[in-house]
């Protein structure tokens, strides 16, 4: 079998660097307890803007559409995930990204 090399010679290195950066960020957020504050803030923001109600309604509708056919949690999650991601308000996304940036670049 012939193995094709990447047209971008440093692509593998860049991917590895990206993974290392993400790992370092996750470690910092966990070790400082910031990840818990982020989860709490995200939960509060999504509840406040009504997103959670939208997703609950979408879940109820998905279950109703199935009728008497059983639906597994995995099927429900697969159906709701695209809706959930698409309906997160832009202001919530911006707020979370800004918060993450401020935490990652803070001089601890």
ABEGO torsion letter per residue (X at the ends): XBBBBBABAAAAAAAAAAAAAAAAAAAAAAAAGAAAAAAAAAAAAAAAAGAAAAAAAAAAAAAAAAEABBBBAAAAAAAAAAAAAAABBAAAAAAAAAAAAAAAABBX
